[in-house]
Amino acid sequence: MPRHRAARPRPSPVRGAFRLALSEVAEGIRSSAEADRRTLIKRARLPEPIFNPCLFAGNAFLGSPDAWWPDAGVAGEVDSREWHLSPQDWERTLARQTRMSARGIIVLHFTPRQIRSGRRAVAEEIRSALQAGRDRPALSIQARPAR
């Protein structure tokens, strides 16, 4: 009597997308724009940053950038109107940038639209900033995992 293999269920696109979203959350990705930037980084073969770490100079909290390349001292931010439009949000964003810049961190800001439609230009800006950061002495910044 011939044996029949049980048909394996086909992978569901929904399950695949759910797994991807879970892995992104586990890595510190907090928004679809950040996920788009992560995809851009991978496709451009840029070094993988740490996502949403807490940065400190000694005991002083500097901020929690969306992406952090520790070897170059480069922080990347995704700035959408949704999260930065109110005067208070804008002031917090500027204060965070000032704290990081005052310690020598190169802070890059991109909008979700730039990430989606200007991928090549965004990748080149990141690449240039990483090179500039590596061409100078290392910064004394500690990164702690996202909360």
C-alpha positions in Angstrom: 0.0 0.0 0.0 1.6 3.4 -1.0 2.3 5.9 1.6 1.0 9.4 1.1 2.7 12.4 2.7 0.5 14.7 4.6 0.3 18.0 2.8 2.2 20.7 4.6 0.4 23.9 5.2 1.6 26.7 3.0 3.3 29.6 4.8 0.9 32.4 5.3 1.9 35.8 4.2 0.1 37.2 7.2 2.1 34.9 9.5 5.4 35.9 7.8 4.6 39.6 8.2 3.7 39.0 11.8 7.0 37.1 12.5 8.9 39.9 10.8 7.1 42.5 12.9 7.8 40.6 16.1 11.5 40.3 15.2 11.7 44.0 14.5 10.1 44.8 17.9 12.6 42.5 19.6 15.4 44.4 17.9 14.0 47.8 19.1 12.1 48.9 16.0 9.1 51.0 17.1 7.4 52.2 14.0 6.8 51.4 10.3 9.1 54.3 9.3 11.9 52.8 11.5 11.2 49.4 9.8 11.5 51.0 6.4 14.9 52.5 7.5 16.1 49.1 8.7 15.2 47.7 5.3 17.1 50.5 3.6 20.2 49.8 5.8 20.1 46.2 4.9 19.6 46.7 1.2 22.4 49.4 1.1 24.7 47.0 3.0 25.3 49.5 5.7 26.4 48.3 9.2 23.5 47.4 11.4 23.0 50.0 14.2 21.6 49.5 17.7 18.0 50.5 17.6 16.5 52.8 20.2 19.2 52.5 22.9 19.5 54.9 25.8 22.7 56.9 25.4 24.7 58.2 28.4 27.8 60.3 28.9 28.9 59.2 32.4 25.6 59.5 34.4 24.1 62.1 32.1 21.3 60.8 29.9 21.6 62.2 26.4 18.7 60.6 24.6 17.3 57.5 22.9 17.9 57.9 19.2 16.1 55.6 16.8 19.4 54.2 15.6 23.0 54.3 17.0 26.2 53.3 15.3 28.6 53.2 18.4 31.9 52.8 16.5 31.2 56.0 14.5 29.3 58.0 17.1 26.4 58.5 14.7 22.7 58.7 15.7 19.9 58.4 13.3 16.4 59.8 13.8 13.2 59.3 11.9 11.3 62.6 12.4 7.6 62.4 11.4 5.1 65.2 11.7 2.9 62.8 13.7 5.4 62.7 16.6 7.2 66.0 16.3 4.5 68.5 15.3 3.4 70.0 18.6 5.5 72.8 20.0 6.4 70.7 23.1 7.4 67.7 21.0 9.5 69.8 18.7 11.2 71.4 21.7 12.0 67.9 23.2 13.4 66.8 19.8 15.7 69.9 19.6 16.8 69.5 23.3 17.7 65.8 22.6 19.6 66.8 19.5 21.5 69.5 21.4 22.4 67.2 24.2 23.8 64.6 21.8 25.5 67.1 19.5 27.2 68.8 22.5 28.9 65.4 23.2 30.1 65.1 19.6 27.5 62.7 18.3 26.6 63.2 14.6 22.8 63.3 14.5 21.1 62.5 11.2 17.4 63.4 10.7 15.2 61.8 8.0 11.5 62.0 7.4 9.6 58.8 6.6 9.0 60.2 3.1 12.8 60.6 2.5 13.4 57.1 3.7 10.7 55.7 1.3 11.4 57.8 -1.8 15.0 58.9 -1.5 16.6 55.7 -0.4 19.9 56.1 -2.3 20.4 59.7 -1.0 19.6 58.6 2.6 22.0 55.6 2.4 24.8 57.9 1.1 24.2 60.4 3.9 24.4 57.6 6.5 27.5 56.2 4.8 29.2 59.6 4.7 28.4 60.3 8.4 29.7 56.8 9.4 33.0 57.5 7.6 33.3 61.0 9.2 32.6 59.5 12.6 35.2 56.8 12.2 37.8 59.3 11.0 37.9 61.0 14.4 38.7 59.8 18.0 36.1 57.5 19.5 33.4 59.1 21.7 32.9 58.3 25.4 29.3 57.3 25.1 27.6 54.3 26.7 24.6 52.7 25.1 22.1 50.7 27.1 19.4 48.5 25.5 16.0 49.9 24.7 13.6 49.7 27.6 
